[in-house]
Amino acid sequence: MANLRPIWWSLAAACSGLAAESIPDESTLLAGADARIRQHRTAPLTVEVRDSQGRVVPGARVHVEQTRHQFFFGAGFDPLLLPRPEETEVDRRHRDAFLRLFNYATVHLYWAGYEPRRGGHQDPARQQYIAWLKEHGLVARGHPIHWNHPAGVPRWLAELDPEPVALRPLLARRLEQLSRTVLPGLRDADVFNELVQWHRFKNVLTRQLEADGKVPFVTQVLHDTKRLNPHLLTVVNDYDASPAFPQLLRELLEAGAPVDIIGQQSHMHSGTWSAAKTWGVLERLHALQRPVLFTELSVLSGHPRKIDWNANPRFDDWPTAAELEPAQADYLERFFRLVFSHPNAIGIVLWNYTDRRSWMGAPVGLLRKDGTAKPAFHRLDALLNREWRTRGEFATGADGRVVIPAAFAGSYQIAVGEETLTGEHRPAAPLRLRFTARPAGLRR
């Protein structure tokens, strides 16, 4: 009996296979997106106004303002967003655009950059980034704690070249140090990055995984992370969009690994995903009963280049193309609508919101290098700040109530007269606020 897989595993595997065979066609998926958004992302929001005697007050003015989305719309954090004495107009354009669109941001924790010399931890800078994000109302996440890419292996560690028995305490100390300093300020973090193809790189971290076994090693580290950071949501993140990723996740869950969120990368430098592919990925991961976060989205607004993914490439002359920018905007709108309409998705993070300092120098941002907006910025701004945001002035009816039938999930600030209340509105727990009217000033 001890070797039997949990019943949910078999059901999830069956659902995963079924999902892969029954994905609706592209036009059907896109045509149904808005109806699914209304179903999964909105709910009736009710405001009631009564007087001090408990009698309903018709005609009371009610101001409704959604101050934040429940869904995470994010981007990678760039230190140049922080105010500096020598900043330029370009810097200010970037900051204004970032703060206008996003409620979520990724703070980089790559070991090679975080601890460039042994013991020289760069936690004060990361803590400064996190504090700035929180000050501006954004939620911070971390990426990544463990990764065997060269960016995840400091030079001093590669030169030390410890055997697995000697590396284990070094890995434990890294996790303990992060847990004392940076991780307390984060909502979630990619504890492991790109596990499916971990064998691509041959180094000390790869040897550790091979020595301990991938599933046992990852499971133990995830448990250690939870023990040290009970508040932190753990993420296993990967670029692999094939069934191999959900298969690995099933094995981890079966072993008891505390995986809170599935992180799915979606870099599209070599071509965009079809709607069917995106939906298929979501459906396969949905069967695992864990929320899915699109952690790294990249969509070109320039001409494609041939990329050697194993060479850590960098292009200094990869410009955005004016004639391709509208296509980038069209695709991003479709992608956002599709993912936002899936009940198991919790967020989308753009890997680079600007072409300035972008990964590989690729033109994937919503902004050009000078901070001016591409069509994609305006398209997403219209979605996030107008179409998918609930706000307005209302008047109570004869029953003393205002009911907004399809208010988007998120944080709200609602005012009646001089009184203001706040609350969280969720489809599973719709917001209902009651105001007691003051003697005057509420009627039209």
HELIX and SHEET records of a PDB file:
HELIX    1   1 ILE A    7  GLU A   21  1                                  15    
HELIX    2   2 GLU A   26  ALA A   31  1                                   6    
HELIX    3   3 ALA A   33  ARG A   41  1                                   9    
HELIX    4   4 PRO A   79  LEU A   81  5                                   3    
HELIX    5   5 GLU A   89  LEU A  101  1                                  13    
HELIX    6   6 TRP A  111  TYR A  114  1                                   4    
HELIX    7   7 ASP A  123  GLU A  135  1                                  13    
HELIX    8   8 PRO A  150  GLY A  152  5                                   3    
HELIX    9   9 ARG A  155  LEU A  160  1                                   6    
HELIX   10  10 PRO A  164  THR A  181  1                                  18    
HELIX   11  11 LEU A  183  GLY A  185  5                                   3    
HELIX   12  12 TRP A  198  ARG A  200  5                                   3    
HELIX   13  13 VAL A  204  ASP A  212  1                                   9    
HELIX   14  14 LYS A  214  LEU A  228  1                                  15    
HELIX   15  15 ALA A  244  GLU A  254  1                                  11    
HELIX   16  16 ALA A  275  HIS A  286  1                                  12    
HELIX   17  17 GLU A  325  PHE A  340  1                                  16    
HELIX   18  18 TRP A  359  GLY A  361  5                                   3    
HELIX   19  19 PRO A  375  ALA A  382  1                                   8    
HELIX   20  20 LEU A  383  GLU A  387  3                                   5    
SHEET    1   A 3 ARG A 401  PHE A 408  0                                        
SHEET    2   A 3 THR A  42  ARG A  50 -1                                        
SHEET    3   A 3 ARG A 432  THR A 436  1                                        
SHEET    1   B 4 ARG A 391  ALA A 395  0                                        
SHEET    2   B 4 ARG A  61  HIS A  69 -1                                        
SHEET    3   B 4 GLY A 410  VAL A 416 -1                                        
SHEET    4   B 4 GLU A 419  HIS A 425 -1                                        
SHEET    1   C 9 PHE A  72  GLY A  76  0                                        
SHEET    2   C 9 TYR A 104  HIS A 108  1                                        
SHEET    3   C 9 VAL A 139  HIS A 143  1                                        
SHEET    4   C 9 ASP A 188  ASN A 193  1                                        
SHEET    5   C 9 LEU A 233  ASP A 238  1                                        
SHEET    6   C 9 ILE A 261  MET A 268  1                                        
SHEET    7   C 9 VAL A 292  VAL A 299  1                                        
SHEET    8   C 9 ALA A 345  LEU A 350  1                                        
SHEET    9   C 9 PHE A  72  GLY A  76  1                                        
END                                                                             
